[in-house]
Amino acid sequence: MLPYFPFGNEFDHRMGTALLRPDETLVEVDEHYPTEIARKRALLTQDHRYYFQARPGTEQAQWDVLERLLTEAATHYPDHFSLTQNGPDWHWQNHLLNEDQHFTFGQPDTLPLAPLDWVGRQVQEDLLILSAEEGAALVAGQLCFPNGWCLDDKFGQTFLGIHKPAPDAVQPTLQAAQKLLERIPTHRPVWRASWNFKITDQLDLSTRYSASYNDDLSQRAPDMAADTIGDQLFIRIERQTFTKLPRSGAILFGIHTYQNLLAHEAFRYDRARRMLNTLRTTPRDMLTYKAIAPFERPLLEFLEQQVANGIGL
Ligand code: HEM
């Protein structure tokens, strides 16, 4: 089952942001940890510049991210990770991968990679840094599992510039979101979850795969039917966190992507009903933007059947 399910009684125009509770964490570890970390590392080896970029001047923010994520990971998952700090001398142990690293905090030559690049290979989340300057431009990132974008597309752009292609219906919300990002308290991150339906469970859906994804979609969509679509679509959820970093003042944007086969979620009456209610009230331009429109009809029919059958009641 998906750990987050951002579907309700209707499409959420407010985008569902909330403060993270003190017991919630920026880093989440699940059963996919070993495969996702291996996949990330392979992508970064194959084409480093495509998946990792950092502007000069972001070093302090990168150390901020490393400190925060290692501390949270060791605190929330003491069986998986440990962190020993002796002044600036740190020792990180990753028991899941049987790896360890000694380094001096703030000294780049004591780590094998840039701090953001190194810490990103310890966690399942994609990690992006937005500048503390006005406009919150994207200034560093390790992005291996994006849904339809890549660093080259958005690097250096402001928060509002990044979101220009999003439908007009959500532009007022994005204006509000920018103000919210400017006001995040340092010790209280904000989070939200976004949703989509995809014809694949491929985690890396960077822009380089957009043309092949769209070709596949136009070939397969005409044959999709209510009785088979449950086994053809994946629900893709992004748990997104936004954290104000203490020294640099920059913002860390973390994305943990979760996915599951539609049939494995929709067999529960409540989940089917919530997806149906959300999809029925989603603005048309949003369904088109999310590339759901080509299979919208069989998807709605399938969910209607699930709800009518009352399975899981
Ligand atoms: C509270 C903060 C945020 C909100 C409410 C928000 C909202 C949205 C919405 C509504 C979309 C349209 C697609 C969808 O609904 O999934 C979107 C797309 C996107 N968002 Fe955000 N977002 C936030 C933060 C960020 C940040 C910090 C980044 C930084 C990189 C970002 C990057 C993107 C990108 C790259 C897209 C795809 C744009 C495209 O089609 O080219 N978002 N976001």
Boltz pocket constraint, residues with backbone or C-beta under 6 A from the ligand:
constraints:
  - pocket:
      binder: B
      contacts: [[A, 14], [A, 15], [A, 17], [A, 128], [A, 130], [A, 138], [A, 147], [A, 148], [A, 149], [A, 154], [A, 159], [A, 162], [A, 163], [A, 165], [A, 166], [A, 167], [A, 170], [A, 173], [A, 174], [A, 177], [A, 180], [A, 192], [A, 194], [A, 195], [A, 253]]
      max_distance: 6.0
